[in-house]
Amino acid sequence: MSEVAASYPHAHNEYIDALGLRGLVGFAALLAVYLVPLRLFLSKLRPSHMNWRVRCYALAGALIPLSYMIFALTDSMFSNNIGVMLYVFPIAFFGQRCARKRLKMARLLRPNPARPAM
């Protein structure tokens, strides 16, 4: 390995960096960090096909892990605190908004026993 290549602190590829430094367990953990939120957001798309507010937040939330999976091909996004914060906070925000909008819609659709049926 050349001295220039050895001077870089990381591999500039999150997947190779995880495999090289943490092995298969670290690689599996990295994939879980990406795929678990992605699956959670995508699972909210189908049941809420009529609620566009939930769909918008779920789609925006799904784009965060998808984007990071692409960004990880050319840089180690989780090697800096800013990369972690810019991943976690949008996922938490969009996840909270999806849950809140789904609860609000469920309350609106639930029959009210105090109101007489017509």
Secondary structure by P-SEA (a helix, b strand, c coil): cccccccccccccaaaaaaacccaaaaaaaaaaccaaaaaaaaaaaaacccaaaaaaaaaaaaaaaaaaaaaccccccccaaaaaaccaaaaaaaaaaaaaaaaaaaaaccccccccc
